[in-house]
């Protein structure tokens, strides 16, 4: 029978070795700021090498600040 802790440790080491340099960045901003953030990311993340990543711009239908209860743009 396989020891689950040993199996889990093996998985974590394997995952860390493969993905430790990958970053996911999520930014929520006003519509008119989206291209500025895109330009900033491109300027600082571009290496010209495989794996530079992709930028996706999509809409947020609704935002609510949990602490204040502010909604919409005021939640940002």
Backbone torsions as a table, in degrees:
resi	resn	phi	psi	omega
1	UNK	NA	137.9	-177.4
2	UNK	-81.5	131.6	176.0
3	UNK	-72.9	119.5	-175.7
4	UNK	-63.0	-34.6	179.0
5	UNK	-65.6	-41.6	178.2
6	UNK	-65.4	-42.3	179.0
7	UNK	-62.6	-43.0	179.7
8	UNK	-65.3	-42.9	178.9
9	UNK	-62.3	-40.3	178.5
10	UNK	-62.3	-43.9	179.9
11	UNK	-62.2	-44.7	-178.8
12	UNK	-63.0	-43.8	178.1
13	UNK	-62.5	-43.4	-179.3
14	UNK	-65.1	-43.4	179.4
15	UNK	-64.3	-46.3	-178.6
16	UNK	-61.5	-41.9	-179.4
17	UNK	-64.2	-34.4	-176.3
18	UNK	-85.7	-36.2	-169.5
19	UNK	-117.7	5.9	-173.2
20	UNK	-64.0	-21.3	-179.2
21	UNK	-98.1	3.8	-179.8
22	UNK	-89.5	135.7	-179.6
23	UNK	-127.7	139.3	172.1
24	UNK	-114.6	123.2	-178.3
25	UNK	-114.4	125.6	176.8
26	UNK	-120.0	127.8	179.5
27	UNK	-126.7	129.9	173.7
28	UNK	-110.5	125.0	-176.6
29	UNK	-145.6	173.8	174.9
30	UNK	-69.0	152.4	-176.7
31	UNK	-53.2	-42.8	-175.6
32	UNK	-74.3	-4.5	176.5
33	UNK	-99.8	-9.5	-173.1
34	UNK	-59.1	-45.9	-178.4
35	UNK	-69.5	-33.0	177.3
36	UNK	-62.9	-44.0	177.5
37	UNK	-65.0	-39.5	177.8
38	UNK	-59.8	-45.6	179.6
39	UNK	-62.9	-41.0	179.5
40	UNK	-64.0	-44.7	179.4
41	UNK	-62.8	-45.4	179.2
42	UNK	-58.9	-42.9	-177.4
43	UNK	-65.2	-33.2	-174.0
44	UNK	-103.3	-16.6	-177.3
45	UNK	-105.1	-14.7	-176.0
46	UNK	-74.2	122.0	174.1
47	UNK	-116.2	-17.0	-175.5
48	UNK	84.7	-1.2	-179.7
49	UNK	-95.7	158.1	174.4
50	UNK	-58.4	136.9	179.1
51	UNK	97.8	4.2	177.7
52	UNK	-59.9	-26.9	175.1
53	UNK	103.9	-168.2	-178.2
54	UNK	-139.0	156.0	173.9
55	UNK	-118.2	126.4	176.3
56	UNK	-114.2	132.2	175.3
57	UNK	-113.7	123.7	179.7
58	UNK	-138.1	171.8	-177.5
59	UNK	-93.2	152.4	171.7
60	UNK	-109.8	122.1	-177.0
61	UNK	-73.2	-34.5	-177.9
62	UNK	-158.5	144.7	176.2
63	UNK	-132.0	139.9	175.9
64	UNK	-136.2	129.1	174.3
65	UNK	-82.3	116.7	-174.9
66	UNK	-61.9	-43.9	-175.6
67	UNK	-67.0	-46.5	-173.5
68	UNK	-96.1	-21.3	-175.6
69	UNK	82.9	0.3	179.0
70	UNK	-62.7	145.5	-178.5
71	UNK	-127.2	162.0	179.1
72	UNK	66.1	-144.2	-178.4
73	UNK	-58.9	-32.1	-179.9
74	UNK	-65.3	-20.1	179.0
75	UNK	-75.9	-18.5	-179.6
76	UNK	-78.8	NA	NA
